[in-house]
């Protein structure tokens, strides 16, 4: 999994309230995607997938994703929206946590593992609240724990440490 040791590389505050603009804002703002071999093709792929069916899973969470050839690691970023994004989610609620995942068809198992870890973790209100507050946190420890979660695909334990606020 491609994780850079800098909060701004994988976490951004989203200003856009429109789904398409929000997805593009995450991709453009989080430098974890800068190394993709064809960034424009990746953007088109994510938006094409989104037109087929909304990736808004409910409870204020969406997991937009696309495939791109030429990478050997899953790239994940998180866009956080305080205001909420009109996303067309199944529950009709605005999205506050927008994950964007880039993967390649050749690393399907890694992609499924990352997707599964995100889905398991965002089931709890506590985890969703921690993630929404992450960008506002002044704590380097909170940021480092987020990187560890992503690198190890073990998102759930983040909530189990009360020192990380």
C-alpha positions in Angstrom: 0.0 0.0 0.0 1.4 3.4 -1.0 1.6 5.5 2.1 3.6 8.7 2.4 4.7 10.0 5.8 2.8 13.2 5.5 -0.9 13.8 6.4 -1.4 16.1 3.4 -0.4 13.3 1.0 -3.4 11.1 2.0 -5.8 13.3 3.8 -7.5 16.5 2.6 -10.3 18.8 3.6 -12.9 18.9 0.8 -14.5 22.2 -0.1 -16.7 20.9 -2.9 -20.3 19.8 -2.2 -20.9 18.2 -5.6 -19.9 14.5 -6.0 -17.8 14.8 -9.1 -16.0 17.9 -8.0 -15.3 16.3 -4.6 -13.8 13.2 -6.1 -11.6 15.2 -8.4 -10.6 17.5 -5.4 -9.4 14.4 -3.4 -7.4 13.1 -6.4 -5.9 16.5 -7.1 -5.2 17.4 -3.5 -3.8 14.2 -2.1 -0.3 13.7 -3.5 -0.5 9.9 -3.0 -2.0 9.9 -6.5 0.7 12.0 -8.1 2.8 9.0 -9.0 0.0 7.3 -11.0 1.1 6.6 -14.6 -1.9 8.2 -16.2 -3.8 10.4 -13.7 -6.3 11.7 -16.2 -7.3 8.1 -17.2 -7.6 7.2 -13.5 -9.9 10.2 -12.9 -12.1 9.2 -15.9 -12.2 5.6 -14.7 -13.4 6.7 -11.2 -16.0 9.0 -12.6 -17.2 6.4 -15.1 -17.6 3.8 -12.3 -19.5 6.4 -10.2 -21.9 7.0 -13.1 -22.7 3.3 -13.2 -23.7 3.2 -9.5 -23.0 5.5 -6.5 -20.2 4.3 -4.2 -21.9 6.1 -1.3 -22.4 3.3 1.2 -24.4 5.2 3.7 -23.7 6.7 7.2 -21.8 9.6 5.5 -19.2 7.4 3.8 -18.3 6.8 0.1 -15.6 4.7 -1.3 -14.9 5.8 -4.9 -12.4 3.6 -6.8 -10.8 3.0 -10.1 -8.3 0.8 -11.8 -5.1 1.9 -13.5 -2.5 -0.2 -15.2 1.1 0.2 -14.2 1.0 0.3 -10.4 1.8 -2.5 -8.0 0.4 -1.0 -4.8 -3.0 0.2 -3.7 -3.2 4.0 -3.3 -5.8 5.3 -0.8 -6.7 8.9 0.2 -9.4 10.3 2.4 -11.3 13.5 1.7 -13.1 14.9 4.7 -16.1 17.2 4.3 -17.4 19.0 7.3 -20.3 20.4 5.3 -21.2 17.2 3.5 -21.3 16.2 -0.2 -24.5 15.6 -2.1 -23.5 12.1 -3.2 -26.6 10.1 -4.1 -25.9 7.6 -1.4 -28.4 4.8 -0.8 -29.5 6.3 2.5 -29.9 9.8 1.0 -27.5 11.3 3.6 -24.6 13.6 2.6 -21.1 12.1 2.6 -18.5 13.4 5.1 -15.8 10.8 4.5 -14.8 10.2 0.9 -12.2 7.5 0.4 -10.7 7.2 -3.1 -8.8 4.0 -4.0 -6.5 3.4 -7.0 -5.5 -0.1 -7.8 -4.5 -2.2 -10.8 -6.3 -5.3 -12.1 -3.1 -7.2 -11.3 -3.4 -6.5 -7.5 -7.1 -7.4 -7.0 -6.5 -9.3 -3.7 -4.7 -6.3 -2.2 -7.5 -4.0 -3.4 -10.2 -6.3 -1.9 -8.2 -6.4 1.4 -8.1 -2.6 1.6 -11.7 -2.2 0.7 -12.7 -4.8 3.3 -10.7 -3.1 6.0 -12.3 0.3 5.2 -15.8 -1.2 5.2 -15.2 -3.0 8.5 -13.8 0.1 10.2 -16.5 2.6 9.1 -19.3 0.5 10.5 -18.9 2.2 13.9 -20.0 5.7 14.6 -16.9 6.1 16.8 -14.6 5.4 13.9 -16.4 7.7 11.6 -16.2 10.5 14.2 -12.5 9.9 14.6 -11.9 10.1 10.9 -14.0 13.3 10.4 -12.0 14.9 13.2 -8.6 13.7 12.0 -7.9 16.6 9.6 -8.6 19.1 12.4 -6.4 17.2 14.9 -3.1 18.9 15.9 -1.8 15.5 17.0 1.1 14.0 15.0 0.4 10.8 16.8 -3.2 10.7 15.4 -1.8 11.2 11.9 0.9 8.5 12.3 -1.7 6.0 13.6 -3.8 6.7 10.5 -0.8 5.9 8.3 -0.2 2.7 10.3 -3.8 1.6 9.8 -3.7 2.2 6.1 -0.3 0.5 5.7 -1.4 -2.6 7.7 -5.0 -2.5 6.5 -6.0 -2.7 10.2 -8.3 0.3 10.5 -10.5 -1.0 13.4 -7.9 -0.8 16.2 -7.6 3.0 15.7 -10.8 3.5 17.8 -9.5 1.2 20.5 -6.8 3.7 21.7 -8.4 6.5 23.8 -5.2 8.6 23.6 -5.8 9.3 19.9 -8.3 12.1 19.7 
